[in-house]
Amino acid sequence: HQKGCGLALAGPWFPARDATDNFTYRTGIFRNRGAIEGNVVLDVGAGTGVLSVFCAQAGARKVYAVEASSIAEQAVGIVRQNGLEDRVDVIRGTLETSELPEQVDVIVSEWMGYALLHESMLNSVLFARDRWLKPGGLILPSRAELYVAPISDLVVEDRLSFWSTVKSQYGVDMSCMTDFAKKCIMNRDIAVSPVTVEDVLSHPARFAEIDLHTVTQEQLGSVRGAFACECFGSACVNAFCVWFTVTFPGGDKPLVLSTSPFQPETHWKQAVLYLDEPVDVVQDTKVTGEINMYPSEESARHICIDMQYTIGGCKNLCLLLCLYFALGLQVIPCFR
């Protein structure tokens, strides 16, 4: 993890769930009303309990809302305020140490982390599936997919070029700061930031899929896959961005919650993996590679991303980014 680079981490506070997230989860729950009505639901990592309330509104006989943090106290108040004390039980504790009085028909959880797996609760969802879900039970959402695309981050280029303009503007040559700023931005951290659709240089390339009904804890030790795409036009690739979707079953077609840069922004934004050196591309330049996501040795809840990739004629390139996410990473162009 790079330190001492004079970084400002701008991580604005946001609600636990944004409007897109709330709408999709509520719609997904009500689409599966037939499986929920009259049955028992387990909400893993319930937070404020809003998903538990949605399930009760959809007709659940009983909802067990398991939450380890102190926000569980607020969940109790929300449940009471909505008159659902008889059907929603808030349980303060970790899923792995909590005991339920019965098996459940449905598991619901907003378990996803940055780049899907960083600080996610997926292991807890799988524990709940294996310990508490009845055979043939339902998991909401039921499937996750990971995507990647090359990008040209023009904001980063502007930040790097800033130092070369100081002399013409203020009479002080600070161009030597360019390499320092580059090390601060294009290091071995994975930046979490919104990517604009104009910066994306290809169609999305899916490289992995996780079926929550069948995936095992062991398989999460290495989530890997190959990808291939072609660039839209002439540009400079200086990063890849990674994002995910989760899918709810039911209805005429599956309901998808997407964190794609082509969709409205969510609080997950996108994970940005900067290249050591930018690569120029033209229309239809082929980009191929393999990605392996696995837990960090320092913390099982942090992830590493190992990427082997080829851009046009530049072959056998490698990125290994891991350990920590930098939220809203930015280098402040200040020279006072």
C-alpha positions as CSV (number, residue, x, y, z in Angstrom):
1,H,0.0,0.0,0.0
2,Q,1.5,3.3,-1.1
3,K,2.0,5.8,1.7
4,G,3.4,9.4,2.0
5,C,2.2,10.6,-1.4
6,G,0.2,13.6,-0.1
7,L,-3.2,12.1,-1.1
8,A,-6.5,13.5,-0.2
9,L,-9.2,10.8,0.3
10,A,-12.5,12.4,-0.6
11,G,-15.1,9.8,0.6
12,P,-18.4,11.7,0.8
13,W,-21.0,10.3,3.2
14,F,-23.9,8.6,1.5
15,P,-26.9,6.7,2.7
16,A,-26.5,2.9,3.1
17,R,-28.6,2.4,0.0
18,D,-29.3,4.8,-2.8
19,A,-32.5,5.3,-4.8
20,T,-31.6,2.8,-7.6
21,D,-30.6,0.2,-5.0
22,N,-33.8,0.7,-3.0
23,F,-36.1,0.6,-6.0
24,T,-34.5,-2.5,-7.5
25,Y,-34.5,-4.5,-4.3
26,R,-38.1,-3.6,-3.5
27,T,-39.2,-4.5,-7.1
28,G,-37.2,-7.8,-6.9
29,I,-38.8,-8.7,-3.6
30,F,-42.4,-7.9,-4.8
31,R,-41.7,-9.8,-8.1
32,N,-41.1,-12.9,-5.9
33,R,-44.1,-12.3,-3.6
34,G,-45.4,-15.8,-4.4
35,A,-42.3,-17.3,-2.7
36,I,-42.3,-14.8,0.2
37,E,-46.0,-14.6,1.1
38,G,-46.7,-16.7,4.2
39,N,-43.1,-17.9,4.5
40,V,-40.0,-17.1,6.5
41,V,-37.3,-14.7,5.3
42,L,-33.7,-14.2,6.6
43,D,-32.2,-10.7,6.0
44,V,-28.4,-11.1,6.1
45,G,-26.7,-7.9,7.2
46,A,-30.0,-6.1,7.6
47,G,-28.6,-2.6,8.4
48,T,-31.6,-0.3,9.0
49,G,-34.0,-3.2,8.2
50,V,-35.5,-1.6,5.1
51,L,-35.3,-4.9,3.1
52,S,-36.9,-6.7,6.1
53,V,-39.8,-4.2,6.0
54,F,-40.1,-4.7,2.2
55,C,-40.4,-8.5,2.8
56,A,-43.0,-8.0,5.5
57,Q,-44.9,-5.8,3.2
58,A,-44.7,-8.5,0.6
59,G,-46.5,-10.9,3.0
60,A,-43.7,-12.7,4.8
61,R,-45.0,-14.6,7.9
62,K,-41.7,-13.9,9.7
63,V,-38.5,-12.0,8.9
64,Y,-35.3,-12.5,10.9
65,A,-33.2,-9.4,10.4
66,V,-29.6,-10.2,11.5
67,E,-27.3,-7.2,11.9
68,A,-23.9,-7.2,13.7
69,S,-23.5,-3.4,14.1
70,S,-25.2,-0.9,16.4
71,I,-27.4,0.2,13.5
72,A,-29.5,-2.8,14.6
73,E,-30.9,-0.5,17.4
74,Q,-32.3,1.9,14.7
75,A,-33.7,-1.1,12.8
76,V,-35.7,-2.0,15.9
77,G,-37.2,1.5,15.9
78,I,-38.0,1.4,12.2
79,V,-39.7,-1.9,12.5
80,R,-41.7,-0.6,15.5
81,Q,-42.6,2.6,13.6
82,N,-44.0,0.5,10.8
83,G,-46.1,-1.7,13.1
84,L,-44.3,-4.9,12.2
85,E,-42.9,-6.0,15.6
86,D,-45.0,-9.2,15.4
87,R,-43.4,-10.2,12.0
88,V,-39.9,-8.8,11.9
89,D,-37.4,-9.9,14.6
90,V,-34.1,-7.9,14.7
91,I,-31.2,-10.0,15.9
92,R,-28.1,-8.2,17.0
93,G,-25.0,-10.3,16.2
94,T,-23.1,-11.9,13.4
95,L,-24.8,-14.3,11.1
96,E,-22.3,-17.0,12.0
97,T,-23.0,-16.8,15.7
98,S,-26.8,-16.1,15.6
99,E,-29.3,-18.9,16.2
100,L,-32.7,-18.8,14.5
101,P,-35.7,-20.7,15.8
102,E,-36.5,-22.2,12.4
103,Q,-35.3,-22.8,8.8
104,V,-36.1,-20.1,6.3
105,D,-37.7,-20.2,2.8
106,V,-35.9,-17.0,1.5
107,I,-32.6,-15.2,2.0
108,V,-32.3,-11.6,1.1
109,S,-29.2,-9.5,1.4
110,E,-27.4,-6.5,0.0
111,W,-24.1,-8.2,0.4
112,M,-22.1,-6.6,-2.4
113,G,-18.9,-4.6,-1.9
114,Y,-16.7,-2.5,-4.1
115,A,-15.9,-4.5,-7.3
116,L,-18.4,-6.9,-5.9
117,L,-16.1,-8.8,-3.5
118,H,-14.2,-6.1,-1.6
119,E,-15.5,-6.1,2.0
120,S,-18.6,-8.0,0.8
121,M,-20.8,-10.2,3.0
122,L,-21.0,-13.0,0.5
123,N,-19.3,-15.5,2.8
124,S,-22.0,-14.8,5.4
125,V,-24.8,-15.3,2.8
126,L,-23.3,-18.7,1.8
127,F,-23.1,-19.6,5.5
128,A,-26.8,-18.7,5.9
129,R,-27.6,-20.7,2.7
130,D,-25.9,-23.8,4.0
131,R,-27.1,-23.5,7.6
132,W,-30.6,-22.0,7.4
133,L,-32.1,-22.2,3.9
134,K,-34.6,-24.9,3.2
135,P,-34.0,-27.2,0.1
136,G,-35.2,-25.4,-3.0
137,G,-35.3,-22.1,-1.1
138,L,-34.8,-18.7,-2.8
139,I,-31.9,-16.2,-2.6
140,L,-32.4,-12.6,-3.5
141,P,-30.4,-11.6,-5.6
142,S,-29.5,-15.0,-7.0
143,R,-26.7,-14.3,-9.4
144,A,-23.8,-11.8,-9.8
145,E,-21.7,-11.0,-12.9
146,L,-18.4,-9.1,-13.2
147,Y,-17.4,-6.9,-16.2
148,V,-14.4,-5.1,-17.4
149,A,-13.6,-2.5,-20.0
150,P,-10.6,-0.3,-21.0
151,I,-10.9,3.4,-20.3
152,S,-9.2,6.7,-20.9
153,D,-9.3,8.7,-17.7
154,L,-9.0,12.2,-19.0
155,V,-9.2,13.7,-15.5
156,V,-6.1,11.9,-14.5
157,E,-4.3,13.1,-17.6
158,D,-5.3,16.7,-16.7
159,R,-4.0,16.3,-13.2
160,L,-0.7,15.0,-14.5
161,S,-0.3,17.6,-17.1
162,F,-1.1,20.4,-14.6
163,W,2.5,20.4,-13.3
164,S,3.9,21.2,-16.7
165,T,1.8,24.3,-17.0
166,V,2.8,26.0,-13.7
167,K,5.9,27.6,-15.2
168,S,4.0,29.3,-18.0
169,Q,1.3,30.5,-15.6
170,Y,3.4,31.4,-12.5
171,G,7.0,31.4,-13.5
172,V,7.9,28.4,-11.4
173,D,9.1,25.2,-13.1
174,M,7.4,22.3,-11.2
175,S,7.4,19.7,-14.0
176,C,9.5,17.4,-11.8
177,M,6.3,16.9,-9.8
178,T,4.7,14.9,-12.7
179,D,6.5,11.7,-11.9
180,F,5.6,12.1,-8.2
181,A,2.0,12.7,-9.0
182,K,2.0,9.7,-11.3
183,K,3.2,7.5,-8.5
184,C,0.5,8.8,-6.2
185,I,-2.3,8.1,-8.7
186,M,-1.1,5.1,-10.7
187,N,0.0,2.9,-7.9
188,R,-1.0,-0.5,-6.7
189,D,-4.2,0.6,-5.1
190,I,-7.6,0.1,-6.7
191,A,-9.4,3.4,-6.9
192,V,-13.1,3.6,-6.4
193,S,-14.6,6.4,-8.5
194,P,-17.3,7.1,-11.0
195,V,-16.3,6.5,-14.6
196,T,-18.1,8.6,-17.2
197,V,-19.5,6.8,-20.2
198,E,-17.4,9.0,-22.5
199,D,-14.2,7.5,-21.0
200,V,-15.2,3.9,-21.7
201,L,-13.4,2.6,-24.8
202,S,-15.3,-0.7,-25.5
203,H,-18.4,-2.6,-25.0
204,P,-18.5,-4.4,-21.6
205,A,-16.7,-7.7,-21.4
206,R,-18.0,-10.2,-18.9
207,F,-15.3,-12.3,-17.2
208,A,-17.0,-14.0,-14.3
209,E,-20.4,-15.2,-13.0
210,I,-21.4,-16.3,-9.5
211,D,-24.5,-18.4,-8.9
212,L,-25.4,-17.9,-5.2
213,H,-27.3,-21.2,-5.1
214,T,-24.3,-23.3,-6.0
215,V,-21.0,-21.3,-5.4
216,T,-18.8,-22.6,-2.5
217,Q,-16.7,-20.7,-0.1
218,E,-13.6,-22.4,-1.6
219,Q,-14.5,-21.1,-5.1
220,L,-14.5,-17.6,-3.8
221,G,-10.8,-18.0,-3.1
222,S,-10.2,-17.4,-6.8
223,V,-12.9,-15.7,-9.0
224,R,-11.3,-15.7,-12.4
225,G,-12.1,-15.5,-16.1
226,A,-11.0,-14.4,-19.5
227,F,-12.2,-11.3,-21.4
228,A,-12.0,-9.9,-24.9
229,C,-13.2,-6.6,-26.5
230,E,-12.4,-4.1,-29.3
231,C,-11.8,-0.4,-28.8
232,F,-14.3,2.1,-30.2
233,G,-11.8,4.6,-31.7
234,S,-8.5,6.4,-31.4
235,A,-7.6,7.1,-27.7
236,C,-5.1,6.4,-25.0
237,V,-5.9,3.6,-22.6
238,N,-4.6,4.4,-19.1
239,A,-6.8,2.1,-17.0
240,F,-9.4,-0.6,-16.8
241,C,-12.6,-0.3,-14.9
242,V,-14.4,-3.2,-13.2
243,W,-18.1,-3.3,-12.2
244,F,-20.8,-5.8,-11.4
245,T,-24.4,-6.6,-11.8
246,V,-26.7,-8.7,-9.6
247,T,-29.9,-10.4,-10.9
248,F,-33.2,-11.1,-9.2
249,P,-35.3,-13.9,-10.6
250,G,-39.1,-13.7,-11.2
251,G,-41.3,-11.9,-13.7
252,D,-41.3,-12.0,-17.4
253,K,-37.5,-11.3,-17.5
254,P,-34.8,-11.1,-14.8
255,L,-34.5,-7.8,-12.9
256,V,-30.9,-6.5,-12.9
257,L,-29.2,-4.0,-10.5
258,S,-26.2,-2.7,-12.5
259,T,-23.2,-0.6,-11.4
260,S,-22.1,-0.1,-15.0
261,P,-20.8,3.3,-16.1
262,F,-23.5,3.0,-18.8
263,Q,-26.2,3.2,-16.1
264,P,-27.1,5.8,-13.4
265,E,-24.4,6.0,-10.8
266,T,-24.7,4.0,-7.6
267,H,-22.7,4.3,-4.4
268,W,-20.5,1.4,-5.6
269,K,-19.3,3.5,-8.5
270,Q,-16.6,1.5,-10.4
271,A,-13.2,0.0,-9.5
272,V,-10.4,1.7,-11.5
273,L,-7.2,-0.2,-12.2
274,Y,-4.5,2.2,-13.6
275,L,-1.9,1.0,-16.0
276,D,1.8,1.6,-15.3
277,E,2.1,3.2,-18.7
278,P,-0.7,4.4,-21.1
279,V,-1.2,2.6,-24.4
280,D,-2.5,4.2,-27.6
281,V,-5.3,2.4,-29.4
282,V,-7.3,2.9,-32.7
283,Q,-10.6,1.7,-33.9
284,D,-11.1,-2.0,-33.4
285,T,-7.8,-2.5,-31.5
286,K,-8.2,-5.9,-29.7
287,V,-7.9,-6.0,-25.9
288,T,-7.8,-9.5,-24.3
289,G,-6.8,-10.9,-21.0
290,E,-7.5,-12.8,-17.9
291,I,-8.5,-11.6,-14.4
292,N,-8.1,-13.3,-11.1
293,M,-9.8,-11.9,-8.0
294,Y,-8.8,-13.4,-4.6
295,P,-8.6,-12.4,-0.9
296,S,-5.6,-10.5,0.3
297,E,-3.3,-12.3,2.7
298,E,-3.5,-9.4,5.1
299,S,-7.3,-9.4,5.3
300,A,-9.8,-12.0,3.9
301,R,-12.3,-9.2,3.3
302,H,-9.9,-7.2,1.1
303,I,-9.3,-8.4,-2.5
304,C,-6.4,-8.5,-4.9
305,I,-6.9,-8.3,-8.6
306,D,-4.3,-10.0,-10.9
307,M,-4.7,-9.0,-14.5
308,Q,-2.8,-10.4,-17.5
309,Y,-3.7,-8.5,-20.6
310,T,-2.8,-7.7,-24.2
311,I,-3.6,-4.4,-26.0
312,G,-3.0,-4.6,-29.7
313,G,0.7,-5.4,-30.2
314,C,1.6,-4.8,-26.6
315,K,1.7,-8.4,-25.3
316,N,2.1,-10.1,-21.9
317,L,1.3,-7.0,-19.8
318,C,0.5,-7.6,-16.2
319,L,-1.2,-5.7,-13.4
320,L,-1.3,-6.8,-9.8
321,L,-3.4,-4.5,-7.6
322,C,-4.4,-5.4,-4.1
323,L,-4.8,-4.8,-0.4
324,Y,-6.7,-1.6,-0.1
325,F,-9.2,0.5,-2.0
326,A,-8.6,4.3,-2.3
327,L,-12.0,6.0,-2.1
328,G,-12.3,9.0,-4.3
329,L,-8.6,9.1,-4.8
330,Q,-7.3,12.4,-6.0
331,V,-4.1,14.4,-6.1
332,I,-4.6,18.0,-5.2
333,P,-2.8,20.4,-7.6
334,C,-1.6,22.8,-4.9
335,F,1.9,24.2,-4.8
336,R,1.8,26.7,-1.9
